């Protein structure tokens, strides 16, 4: 099973950074860390990470503000929020900003592994769905592909692959204007 590779852990508690680093390294990830929100924000903007673990309460810049700023810059990196102070307000706000999971402190290595396995299973499901859609496109079954793509896009609105497939579908249907719009939209997530 293919895993995410490069991970950033942003937390002001040294023990949490160490725990996450050790657990993630044992799972085959390359891990970098940041101890405050500003440092985390700069690293996210300057590097290509496959996943970010982001604490809500951070010095200098809150985790919520880091998430808000990276989304405003168009950075679609998956973010898992970690917090010792879960609130419904934070959960809703972070979900609306595109966080993919919410991990409550204290957590165990087993809980972390379960979250990682869930993410891997979802990624595998997306790949399988994309392969099926590509088969429809290869067979010039554009209407069926379009129906599938609309459903996939509603679940994964930041997938550049889906935008490329939509462009290909609309080209196949003879609608070059829509194809161009989806190409342009997909570039925003590259």
C-alpha positions in Angstrom: 0.0 0.0 0.0 1.4 3.4 -1.0 1.8 5.8 1.9 2.2 9.6 2.2 5.9 10.3 2.5 6.9 13.8 3.7 5.2 15.1 6.9 5.5 18.3 8.9 4.6 18.3 12.6 3.8 21.7 14.1 3.4 21.6 17.9 4.8 23.7 20.7 5.1 20.7 23.0 8.5 19.0 22.6 7.1 15.6 23.8 4.3 15.6 21.2 6.7 16.5 18.4 9.0 13.6 19.5 6.1 11.1 19.9 4.7 12.0 16.5 8.1 12.0 14.8 9.0 8.5 16.2 5.6 7.0 15.4 5.6 8.5 11.9 9.2 7.4 11.2 8.3 3.9 12.2 5.5 4.0 9.6 7.9 5.0 6.9 7.4 8.8 6.8 10.1 11.5 6.6 9.3 14.0 9.3 10.2 17.6 9.9 9.0 19.7 12.9 8.2 23.2 13.8 7.7 24.5 17.4 5.4 27.5 16.7 2.8 28.7 14.2 5.0 31.2 12.3 7.8 28.6 11.8 5.2 26.0 10.7 3.6 28.5 8.2 6.9 29.3 6.7 7.9 25.7 6.3 4.5 24.8 4.7 4.9 27.7 2.3 8.5 26.8 1.5 8.3 23.0 1.2 6.2 20.3 -0.4 4.6 18.2 2.3 2.2 15.3 1.8 0.7 15.8 5.2 0.8 18.3 8.1 0.0 17.7 11.8 -1.0 21.1 13.2 -1.7 22.0 16.8 -4.5 24.6 17.3 -2.9 26.5 20.2 0.5 27.7 19.1 2.7 30.6 20.0 3.1 33.4 17.5 0.4 32.2 15.1 -2.5 29.9 16.0 -2.9 26.7 14.1 -6.3 27.9 12.9 -4.6 31.0 11.5 -1.9 28.9 9.8 -4.6 26.8 8.2 -6.5 29.8 7.1 -3.4 31.4 5.6 -2.2 28.4 3.7 -5.7 27.8 2.2 -5.8 31.5 1.2 -2.5 30.9 -0.7 -4.0 27.9 -2.5 -1.9 25.3 -0.7 -4.0 22.1 -0.6 -1.8 20.0 1.6 -3.9 17.7 3.8 -3.9 18.9 7.4 -4.7 16.9 10.6 -5.5 19.1 13.5 -4.2 18.0 16.9 -5.4 19.6 20.1 -5.8 19.1 23.8 -8.7 21.6 23.8 -11.3 20.3 21.4 -14.4 22.5 20.8 -17.2 22.2 18.4 -16.4 25.7 17.1 -12.7 24.7 16.4 -13.8 21.4 14.7 -16.3 23.2 12.4 -13.9 26.0 11.6 -11.0 23.7 10.8 -13.2 21.4 8.7 -14.5 24.3 6.7 -10.8 25.3 6.1 -10.1 21.9 4.8 -8.6 19.9 7.6 -9.0 16.2 6.9 -9.0 14.8 10.5 -9.0 16.0 14.1 -6.8 14.1 16.6 -7.4 14.8 20.3 -4.5 14.8 22.8 -3.6 12.7 24.5 -3.5 10.1 21.8 -1.8 6.8 21.5 0.4 5.3 18.7 -2.5 3.0 17.9 -4.9 5.9 17.4 -2.4 7.7 15.2 -1.9 4.5 13.2 -5.7 4.2 12.8 -5.9 7.7 11.4 -3.0 7.0 9.0 -4.5 3.8 7.8 -7.9 5.5 7.2 -6.1 8.2 5.1 -4.3 5.5 3.1 -7.5 3.6 2.5 -9.3 6.7 1.3 -6.4 7.5 -1.0 -6.5 3.9 -2.4 -10.3 4.3 -2.9 -9.7 7.6 -4.8 -7.1 5.9 -7.0 -9.4 3.0 -7.8 -12.2 5.5 -8.7 -9.9 7.5 -10.9 -8.8 4.3 -12.8 -12.4 3.3 -13.4 -13.1 6.8 -14.8 -10.1 6.7 -17.0 -11.3 3.4 -18.4 -14.6 5.2 -19.3 -12.7 8.0 -21.0 -10.5 5.6 -22.9 -13.8 3.9 -24.1 -15.2 7.3 -25.1 -18.1 6.9 -22.6 -18.0 10.5 -21.8 -21.5 10.9 -20.2 -20.9 8.0 -17.8 -17.5 9.5 -17.0 -19.0 12.9 -16.4 -21.6 11.5 -13.9 -18.8 9.8 -12.0 -16.5 12.8 -12.0 -19.2 15.1 -10.6 -19.6 12.8 -7.6 -15.8 12.5 -7.1 -15.3 16.2 -7.4 -17.9 16.9 -4.7 -15.8 14.7 -2.3 -12.4 15.8 -3.5 -12.6 19.4 -4.8 -8.9 19.9 -4.7 -7.9 17.0 -6.9 -5.9 18.2 -10.0 -6.4 14.8 -11.6 -10.2 15.2 -11.4 -10.0 18.6 -13.1 -7.9 17.2 -15.9 -10.3 14.3 -16.4 -13.2 16.7 -16.5 -11.4 18.8 -19.1 -10.8 15.6 -21.2 -14.5 14.6 -20.7 -15.8 18.0 -21.9 -13.4 17.9 -24.9 -14.8 14.5 -25.8 -18.3 15.9 -25.5 -17.3 18.8 -27.8 -17.5 21.5 -25.2 -14.1 23.2 -25.4 -15.2 26.2 -23.3 -16.0 24.0 -20.3 -12.8 22.0 -20.9 -10.8 25.2 -20.7 -12.5 26.2 -17.5 -11.7 22.9 -15.8 -8.1 23.0 -17.0 -7.8 26.5 -15.5 -9.5 25.5 -12.3 -7.2 22.5 -11.9 -4.1 24.6 -12.2 -5.1 26.4 -9.0 -4.4 23.2 -7.1 -1.0 22.4 -8.7 
